Amino acid sequence: MAFESQKIMFEIFREESYSRRFRVVYFTELNEYNKESEINAALAGEHFLDGFIRERDKEHAKRVIASFLDRLNHGERLHPQDVLAQLGDHIVV
């Protein structure tokens, strides 16, 4: 099991705005300047997937998530399980 400081909490959501784009927020990487607005955007949006990625694997995991966001935003119908399967061992359970 990873310690709290060794994992990054994230959420993939669909914006409530006109564009309805999918976005990701990495909660544990927010700072005082963007924390409130990013959390509010995620809370207002339509939840897709959340979880924790390993700190040591974060760059690869973020690339995988970005790839899925691109696919979702281009109209591909994907399920949260598709993202989880691709992330594999980068997800902390």
Contacts in CASP RR format, 6 or more apart in sequence:
PFRMAT RR
TARGET T0000
AUTHOR 0000-0000-0000
METHOD contacts of the structure
MODEL  1
MAFESQKIMFEIFREESYSRRFRVVYFTELNEYNKESEINAALAGEHFLD
GFIRERDKEHAKRVIASFLDRLNHGERLHPQDVLAQLGDHIVV
1 92 0 8 1.000
2 52 0 8 1.000
2 54 0 8 1.000
2 55 0 8 1.000
2 92 0 8 1.000
5 55 0 8 1.000
6 54 0 8 1.000
6 55 0 8 1.000
6 56 0 8 1.000
7 28 0 8 1.000
7 52 0 8 1.000
7 53 0 8 1.000
7 54 0 8 1.000
7 55 0 8 1.000
7 92 0 8 1.000
8 26 0 8 1.000
8 27 0 8 1.000
8 28 0 8 1.000
8 29 0 8 1.000
8 52 0 8 1.000
8 53 0 8 1.000
8 54 0 8 1.000
8 55 0 8 1.000
8 58 0 8 1.000
9 26 0 8 1.000
9 27 0 8 1.000
9 28 0 8 1.000
9 50 0 8 1.000
9 51 0 8 1.000
9 52 0 8 1.000
10 24 0 8 1.000
10 25 0 8 1.000
10 26 0 8 1.000
10 27 0 8 1.000
10 50 0 8 1.000
10 51 0 8 1.000
10 52 0 8 1.000
10 53 0 8 1.000
10 65 0 8 1.000
11 24 0 8 1.000
11 25 0 8 1.000
11 27 0 8 1.000
11 42 0 8 1.000
11 47 0 8 1.000
11 48 0 8 1.000
11 49 0 8 1.000
11 50 0 8 1.000
11 51 0 8 1.000
12 22 0 8 1.000
12 23 0 8 1.000
12 24 0 8 1.000
12 48 0 8 1.000
12 49 0 8 1.000
12 50 0 8 1.000
12 65 0 8 1.000
12 68 0 8 1.000
12 69 0 8 1.000
12 80 0 8 1.000
12 83 0 8 1.000
13 22 0 8 1.000
13 23 0 8 1.000
13 24 0 8 1.000
13 25 0 8 1.000
13 41 0 8 1.000
13 42 0 8 1.000
13 45 0 8 1.000
13 46 0 8 1.000
13 47 0 8 1.000
13 48 0 8 1.000
14 20 0 8 1.000
14 21 0 8 1.000
14 22 0 8 1.000
14 23 0 8 1.000
14 45 0 8 1.000
14 46 0 8 1.000
14 48 0 8 1.000
15 21 0 8 1.000
15 22 0 8 1.000
15 23 0 8 1.000
15 41 0 8 1.000
15 44 0 8 1.000
15 45 0 8 1.000
16 44 0 8 1.000
16 45 0 8 1.000
16 46 0 8 1.000
21 73 0 8 1.000
22 48 0 8 1.000
22 69 0 8 1.000
22 72 0 8 1.000
22 73 0 8 1.000
23 41 0 8 1.000
23 42 0 8 1.000
23 69 0 8 1.000
24 65 0 8 1.000
24 66 0 8 1.000
24 69 0 8 1.000
25 38 0 8 1.000
25 39 0 8 1.000
25 41 0 8 1.000
25 42 0 8 1.000
26 62 0 8 1.000
27 38 0 8 1.000
27 39 0 8 1.000
27 42 0 8 1.000
30 38 0 8 1.000
30 39 0 8 1.000
48 72 0 8 1.000
48 80 0 8 1.000
49 80 0 8 1.000
49 83 0 8 1.000
49 84 0 8 1.000
51 91 0 8 1.000
51 92 0 8 1.000
52 91 0 8 1.000
52 92 0 8 1.000
53 61 0 8 1.000
53 62 0 8 1.000
53 87 0 8 1.000
53 90 0 8 1.000
53 91 0 8 1.000
53 92 0 8 1.000
54 61 0 8 1.000
54 89 0 8 1.000
54 90 0 8 1.000
54 91 0 8 1.000
54 92 0 8 1.000
57 89 0 8 1.000
57 90 0 8 1.000
60 90 0 8 1.000
61 87 0 8 1.000
61 90 0 8 1.000
61 91 0 8 1.000
64 83 0 8 1.000
64 86 0 8 1.000
64 87 0 8 1.000
64 90 0 8 1.000
65 83 0 8 1.000
65 87 0 8 1.000
68 78 0 8 1.000
68 82 0 8 1.000
68 83 0 8 1.000
68 86 0 8 1.000
71 78 0 8 1.000
72 78 0 8 1.000
84 91 0 8 1.000
END
